[in-house]
Amino acid sequence: MTILEIIQIISVIFGTLIAAPLIVSKKYNKRLLGLVAVAAGSLLAMIVQLYAGLYYFFFASTFWLLNSANAIRKMIRTNRKTF
């Protein structure tokens, strides 16, 4: 098993298995953790996709990374305003 296969497996674990149940949670901390998991999974997937030459998939992962970063930023801003 190569390092790229390990990165790909970790990407799937972070991007789907961990993130999906956490994002739909009503609790702030769980949702934030889910978005961080999506960002980590997308970043790891981007590494594998660049190495494999899958540039269209790379741009799709970039889209998910940017969306999760934007959601994290919005969550932090709204949580800061409530205190």
Buried (B, 14 or more C-beta within 10 A) or exposed (E): EEEEEEBBEBBBBBBEEBBEEBBEEEEEEBBBBBBBBBBBBBBBBBBBBEEEEBEEBBEBBBEBBEBBBEBBEEBEEEEEEEE
